[in-house]
């Protein structure tokens, strides 16, 4: 097999690592790693690849392109067996899209690049002219993937390039539009360092010889796992099998062919050395590493302790390993007599819901030997125990002396302040605490590697650095997200790491833990989510409902707002769930998400509560429900113990709150709680039944009317070019693309026909823009019919205005169905119609995001009209802009304004808990972060948009009264606002309330609702990025620009009042933005969608868009820049008045 050891093989390594250009030039920054990468690679080529030292040439910082080309020419002429060209440094792209390689003279000013940087054509020509049988080009630079289209004599396909160079091979560090990376402070570039590491250390899972094919596969796997760009290759069959070096890590008889053989087939150990989310226990000492120092300290403190001393308190954040240290470290150390010969028998317990009873049970069989009483998860006295007397008695017993026992408590750090309420615990914390901090870098490495070694397993080269990098990155992400110190977050990351390692072991190859297996686990950040979603995906709908109930029953809301896990007796956990619950529970246990402790089960770690987004959404939806369930269970237990005395039953408000738990959409209650609630409601059951019957009759009558209307309007098949959506929720609606000749909704007939007429008038020579949205059905879906009509009227106004100039605009209408679920076929149909761009999109839903991603990937520019969720960002969705500010921008304005108000505390956040509502989800996160950063966490109450009625908000408004909130921040769709405000207006408390809403609410506040708000002392302040001009300011002024837009709107034949609708203004501005981008794009250079997409990124500075209210400019993220936001206040039942104007910063 051919390799580099031949006497006529040549390698030329060229790199530019210095700062480039002469004084006054637009040069490039220095890359120190270039020098060391080339030096080390040259040494490896000699020492590992067998090349003669004289056959390896290094050219560092070539002065000019001529020096670059001269070196190439000399070495390529001398190569006969093999030629290796390696470039490391800056890659640049010319205006024509060609790749250039930097020299020391490189100057990026216009007209200079071609004369100061080496064109890749030099490399191409050298390869073409070389007599070598194998010609290898390796480019470790930005945009290196562009080499693939210039490998041949002219640009073309990969196959065309290969046909011109027999034995050719190109390996690049990045794609055509990607930057290659050189991490700051590292000795090597990311790509070069991984290549050097492979050639030096080898691949234990690789073949005997490291061929170019294997090198590419290995680098791709490793670099992707570390978050670096994916290397690309272009090769002939001859070159793919070329050997760079022998594999120094080759294992004779190992799994060398890439097959993932089973553990049994290769004789690998069947015992996983990683505990996953579960804590290490006394019997797991063989796998417990990284905490030697802390274990020693705790054992020493126990050895010196005397009976009657304050308890020793081991304090640390969740996930840092307190339980593992207590069990596999301290308890096991006691069993071995690891402190001065003092003998104590460890007795382990957790408090649970009845801690005093648990204490007596634990100490009942202790024998005569001195005892170390270990109370793990001491915080359960606050999260599980609902009886204050039981809690106080338990604390008194632990701190008042338990004979000859010494007491050790394991306490989660976020419950530290709870303990300070007890003087004896405060003394223990002051005198006798041990802080368990994060693992050091060396300790973390030991915790990853040592268990594998103890089990006879091997870690693939490169796996440990990737894992440790992920741990650091995840900790940094959590710290940034929550504003805490980095050390506090490692505790949350360690359980995720442990689970990722457990899953990596499950995907092992024989005895080898691989990078691929680690990637399949979901890595540190998503391993728990991956396992949980696999369980969820494997269930049918009834099974998923059971899953939701099970995991919620294993979560507890304690004092304050903290949510923790809890152990639940199996019988209670499975109560009333039927025989299908056992397999679901078994699947959770098998996935490592749930642990069994005697006859009880619980989530394996509290990290599951945060790391599984679906569960997090369930918890947010049901946080208030969990609190009520906890209180209900405790009350039912007291009722049972008191022989079911009637005076202990619920009444009034408590009964009303608990009654919500009996709804059909709620998980079933445990038997005792259900019996207690049934007994409590017995006295008013007849009244409740009568009310339910009346409400049901009203709903049935309304439903019958809607059904008759719908059937009459939607009879007949879809016309040609459209297809039925087959939607279960919305019936036989038609989806697809039309020019307006088909009317999707009868309420939209006037505006759709005007659009069709305008399209017919401009003829076939016009450019096409598509309006894409989920058209509503009978008021259902993410958008209302009124909203859709306003959007179409605004877009039509812009179309008519645009068609006074050339090129004229044809507007297509593309319906993805009321749910948006038909986006995929509609986007496909839309792309085939060749529009210059797409506007609209509708609300910020998951299906909208998928549609936008598909459009972006197909090169179509998109201008979103009303989508404001932070997910729609041009940095991740190239070619996407939006005319309304992102949620984070509006929230920043709201936060600045609210901070100037004197009466804004206490405050709460009311948020839609629907995880699929991207708008509400990101708005909730932005408000919690921004307002929380200014003045601490907000009390949060969740609702579901599907239950957005005054009755559905009852629990929320009771929470507002309970907190005596004066300021309420609303994170939901404006359509849900009337029901919420009506519920707030009818609340039982009388303190004035200000509701802050970061969007227009004008069309949702009718006269009757405003009167209710006045009576209920409720004011509303809206932050309006579109439609603000329609409302006069304190002096009655309005915007002249808006007046011109309003006249144009009225001239289309639409109701002039509709001009003020924010949705009309937004879609007017969306179409104007797309038309402006297309018309101002440089002529001749680009055309069609490419022209519009390119120019969208240039709409800033002097190049602006004439919007309905003001000129629009956009940031690099595709969001509005310096856009005006009107602050509108509605109070005392009066129309809204603009009280201030702010600007997006």
Buried (B, 14 or more C-beta within 10 A) or exposed (E): EBBBBBEBBBBBBBBBBBEBBEEEBEBBEBBBBBBBBBBBBBBBBBEBBBBBEEBBBBBBBBEBBEBBBBBBBEBBBBBBBBBBBBBBBBBBBEEEEBBBBBBBBBBBEEEBBEEBBBBBBBBBBBBBEBEBBBBBBBBBBBBBBBBBBBBBBEBBEBEBBBBBBEBBBBBBBBBBEBBBBBBEEBBBBBBBBBBBBBBBBBBBBBBEBBBBBBBBBBBBBBBBBBEBBBBBBBBBEBBBBBBBBBBBBBBEEBBBEEEBEEBEEBEBBEEBBBBBBBBBBBEBBEBBBBBEEBBBBBBEBBBEBEEBBBBBBBBBBBBBBBBBBBBBBBBBBBBEEBBEEBEBBBBBBBBBBBBBEBBEEBBEEBEEEBBBBBBBBBBBBBBBBBBEEBBBBBBEBBBEEBEBBBBBBBBBBBBBEBBEEBEBBEEBBEEBBBEBBBBEEEBBBBBBBBBBEBBEBBBBBBBBBBBBBBBBBBBEEBBEEEEBEEEBBBBBBBBBBBBBBBBBBBBBBBBBBBBBBBBBBBBBBBBBBBBBBEBBEBBEEEBBBBBBBBBBBBBBBBEBEBBBBBBBBBEBBBBEBEEEBEEBBEBBBEBBBBBBEEEBBBBBBBBBBBBBBBBBBBBBBBBBBBBBBBBBBBBBBEBEEEEEEEEBBBEEEBBBBBBBBBEEEBBBBBEBBBBBBEBBBEEEEEEEEEEEEEEEEEEEEEEEEEEEEBEEEBEEEBEEEBBBBEBEEBBBBBBBBBBBBBBBBEBBEBBBEBBBEBBEEBEEEBBBBBBBBBBBBBBBBBBBBBBBBBBBBBBBBBBBBBBEEEBBBBBBBBBBBBBBBBBEBBBEBBBEEEBBBBBBBBBBBBBBBBBBBBBBEEEBBBBBBBBBBBBBBBEEBBBBBBBBBBBBBBBBBBBEBBEEEEEBEBBBBBBBBBBEBBBBBBBBBBBBBBBBEEBEEBBBBBBBBEBBBBEBBBBBBBBBBEBEBBBBBBBBBBBBBBBBBBBBBBBEBEEEBBBBBBBBBBBBBEEEBBEBBBEBBBBBBBBBBBBBBBBEBEEEEBBEBBEEBBEBBBEBEBEEEBBBBBBBBBBBBBBBBBBBBBBBBEEEEBEBBBBBBBBBBEBBEEEBBBBBBBEBBBBEBBBBBEBBBBBBBBBEBEEBBBBBEBEBE
